[in-house]
Each structure stands twice: as C-alpha cells, then as structure tokens.
Amino acid sequence: MRYGLVCGNSTLYSCAGTLMTAKKRGVVAYDGQLLLQGVHNNVEICLLKTEIPDTALPDHTKVSQSCTCFTCAIEPDMHLTVRIAC
C-alpha cells in the first residue's frame, strides 16, 4: 500500500511516527526513514507481520528495591508529606 493511501489527509505527525515505530520493530518495510505527506505519497509500504505480541508494561508501583514501605500524610498546612522507610 502507498503512504498517501495509508495516511490520507492526516496533518498530524502521528501517522509518520507510528510507521517509524512499526518499521523499527520489523512490522512494516519502506524506503527511507521519515515519510512526509505529499513528497512521499507514492512510497510503497509493505506489511511484514500480521500479528505482534503485546509489550509488558513497566511496574511503577515500586519506590525502590531496598524500600519496604512508605506513608503519606496531609499536614495541617495542607502539604503532602511522604515518608519512606528503607
């Protein structure tokens, strides 16, 4: 499929960015690095994979590996205080 058909009249860079990421991960192939609307409308994009595995999300719940607990308190002056016990 050609770039002009894939991205249509999109004025955002999201389509080009999504294609760059897909190329980096081996999902699609095309000539060049960054495709721009108008200039690259006739560049052929080839689909290399029909399925890709989900990526695990990072665990942001841990403060630190050495810290075992923390407490939060709202002080009388309305400031939030966080105490971490390591």
C-alpha positions in Angstrom: 0.0 0.0 0.0 1.2 3.5 -0.7 1.9 6.1 2.0 -0.6 8.5 0.6 -3.4 5.9 1.0 -2.3 4.9 4.5 -2.2 8.3 6.0 -4.7 10.0 3.8 -5.2 13.7 4.6 -3.7 13.4 8.1 -1.9 16.7 9.0 -0.5 15.2 12.2 2.8 13.5 12.6 1.2 10.6 14.4 0.9 8.5 11.2 4.5 9.0 10.3 5.6 8.3 13.9 3.5 5.2 14.1 5.0 3.9 10.8 8.6 4.7 12.0 8.0 2.7 15.2 6.4 -0.2 13.2 9.5 -0.2 10.9 11.9 -0.2 13.8 10.0 -3.3 15.3 10.0 -5.1 11.9 6.3 -4.8 11.3 6.5 -2.8 8.1 9.2 -2.0 5.5 9.6 1.0 3.3 12.4 3.0 1.7 13.7 6.0 3.7 13.5 6.9 7.4 10.7 9.6 7.7 7.8 9.7 5.3 6.3 13.1 4.7 2.9 13.7 3.2 2.9 15.0 -0.3 6.6 14.2 -1.0 6.4 10.5 -0.2 2.7 9.7 -1.1 3.9 7.1 -3.7 6.3 5.3 -1.4 5.3 1.6 -1.1 4.7 0.3 2.5 4.9 -3.5 2.9 3.4 -5.3 5.8 5.9 -7.9 7.2 3.9 -9.2 10.2 0.2 -9.7 10.7 0.5 -10.2 14.5 2.8 -8.8 17.1 3.0 -9.7 20.8 1.9 -7.2 23.5 4.7 -5.5 25.3 4.7 -5.8 29.1 4.1 -2.5 30.9 6.7 -1.5 33.5 5.9 -1.8 37.2 5.8 1.8 38.5 4.4 0.8 41.9 7.8 0.1 43.5 9.6 3.1 45.0 12.9 1.3 45.3 14.0 -2.3 45.6 15.5 -1.5 49.1 12.5 0.4 50.4 9.8 -1.7 52.0 7.1 0.8 52.9 6.1 4.4 52.8 3.4 6.6 54.4 1.6 9.6 53.2 0.1 12.3 55.4 -1.6 15.6 54.7 -0.2 18.1 57.2 -2.3 20.8 58.9 -1.0 23.4 56.4 -2.3 21.2 53.6 1.1 20.0 52.4 1.5 16.3 51.4 4.3 14.6 53.3 5.7 11.2 52.1 7.9 9.2 54.4 9.9 6.3 53.0 11.3 3.6 55.3 14.4 2.0 53.7 
